[in-house]
Amino acid sequence: MERNIQQNGFINLVILLIACATAAIMADYAGSATAMVGAVYLGLGFLVAAISYFQMRLESREEIERLEYDEMMRERKDAALFADTGDDTFIAKRAREQFERFFVPGFTILFFSAQVSAVYFLWKWLTEAGSPDLGKAAIAMMSFSTFSLILFLLGKYSSGVARMERQRLLRPGGAYLLLGSVICMLVVLAEAGAWFGFEGIDLQVGRVLVVFLGLAAAESLVNLVLEIYRPRSKGKEDRPLYESRLVGLLGQPAGLVTTAAQALDYQFGFKVSETWFYKFLEKALAWLVLLQIGILMLSTTFVILEPHELGLLERNGRPVASRGVLEPGLHFKLPWPIDQVYRYPANEIQSFHVGYKVEDDRSEERTILWTVSHYQEEVNFLVASNEQETGLNDEQTVPVNFLTAAIPVQYRINNLENWVYNHSNPRALMVEIGNREVVRYLVSVDIHDIMSIGRLAAAEALKTRIQAMADKLELGVEVLFVGLQDIHPPVGDKEIPVAAAFEEVIGAIQEKEATILAAEGYAARIVPVAKAEAKKTLSDAAAIGKERVEGARAAAAQFKHQMRAMQSSPDVYQRRKYFEVLGTSLNQIRKYVIVPEQVEETFIMNLEDKIAYDLLDARPEER
């Protein structure tokens, strides 16, 4: 039986070595990250199987030596001659003890170092690993399925023999055989997932296996520390230091239930594992797990899309032509992973920024100056200039300028299938189109025009250009808005304050324009007034001349008539003139009439003061 145990250990060693080499070759052939990590596990299993086989041979030699000694003692009558049992008597036993005392801990330290190194290099390699080669996935799945079956049969046999024959040295190799079988099956599942369109599963499974390898390395370190303080009992069978309980658990998950039952028995103080509920749970656990998996799979048969979302249904990684784009609402599909619905905020207005980057925690400023940066990052664009300026030494400067502009672009997805399937990263492409068209447009416009009257026209032109390029590339978007905001010259630095210098130039130009406009306004006001005054003066002079001429003419005509009146009745004329002069001179003088007392005549006179004509708003000639 001992020879059969050694043969079993040797077969385990050879199978693990062949499986490790073949898995590494197939991993490189198929580009599988999980297979490469599995090859490392199988290589570590080969080292454990090799040390187990070597220790197994030492124990076998010790057993043969003991049997030979017992046989020799029975054959010899004078046993006193061989009563001395020093170190030279049992050489194989001493070799085995020295091996377990020095070589096994040293091997475990090296084994721990190998595990840590494997974790480090594998994790670093996985960050750069690519996707599996789908053209070679079928061969890889077939090969690893065969490995999984072979390793499972040998692992089950070795574990069974180790349990029934109490061969503790067979357990480490058997555990790694079973773990290799599980890993090979995981490789098959990862390759199948990549075949159906889930290429990321391979890397994720590989990372999980690396994490478990790190836990196994931590277990090895703990075992080394505990080995130092472990009490030694003579005659008690010790567990191999390099044997991993975590590997045994991964290779035989059923042992987890047994471990849990033992923990419950210890915790509660009675045989919980023998109660009817625990036995029922142990029998029905598989069905309960299957029921939960079934409910979970059933929950993946329907999907609810929000009002701002649209969905694309894919079956086995390919679009379902009959379903097309899913609108908001409730939809039914086949269980995962056969059918999958990918959500996109197609009904939502999306945006990106050209020329600037906004800080998330920056409060909005009310006062915005050219001399202060408006955002976390600002881009300087090259802009044309219509003015040819003269630089130093009368040299003509290049007619271009730098301009800082913040340009938000808003768009909406109007063809989801084009957006998703025509390009691998449509949003990044949309951003690149926006940056490209902005750069191309700004080099063709004048800096002063775009900063003043040409801003709206520039925004409309950019919107048209971005939309045309998106339609040409079949991006499936509608550009809704392109804005030009916070346009200003570069801020510069303390040594070269570009914006401040530009502000001074603009201020001087504005003052010049204001002075010119003020002069033009003064001229526009003074000239008409002067012309009006001139016309008024001429009109007044003409009126005065007309008045004097007509007055002289009227006076001449009046004199002629007065001469005729004088000639006709000199007395009447003289008295009339006398009374006219008297009335004119006494017109403004208060008069008092003194009436004699004895007068027979009655005089009726109105002696009331007359109201001033200016109070009545009337003139004497109008009465």
Secondary structure, DSSP 8 states (H G I E B T S, - for coil): -HHHHHHHHHHHHHHHHHHHHHHHHHHHHHT-HHHHHHHHHHHHHHHHHHHHHHHHHHHHHHHHHHHHHHHHHHH-S-GGGG----TTT-HHHHHHHHIIIIIHHHHHHHHHHHHHHHHHHHHHHHTT-----GGGHHHHHHHHHHHHHHHHHHHHHHHHHHHHTT-TTHHHHHHHHHHHHHHHHHHHHHHHHHHTT-THHHHHHHHHHHHHHHHHHHHHHHHHHHHHH----TT-----TT--HHHHHHH-THHHHHHHHHHHHHHHSS-GGGSHHHHHHHHHHHHHHHHHHHHHHHHTTEEEE-TT-EEEEEETTEE-TTT-EE-SEEEE---TTTEEEEEE-TTS-EEEEESEE--TT----S---TTS--SSEE-EEEEE-S---B-GGG-B--SEEEEEEEEEEEEEES-HHHHHHS-SSHHHHHHHHHHHHHHHHHTTSBHHHHTTTTHHHHHHHHHHHHHHHHHHTT--EEEEEE--EEEE-----SSS-HHHHHHHHHHHHHHHHHHHHHHHHHHHHHHHHHHHHHHHHHHHHHHHHHHHHHHHHHHHHHHHHHHHHHHH-HHHHHHHHHHHHHHHHTTTS-------SS--S-----------TTTTT--GGG-
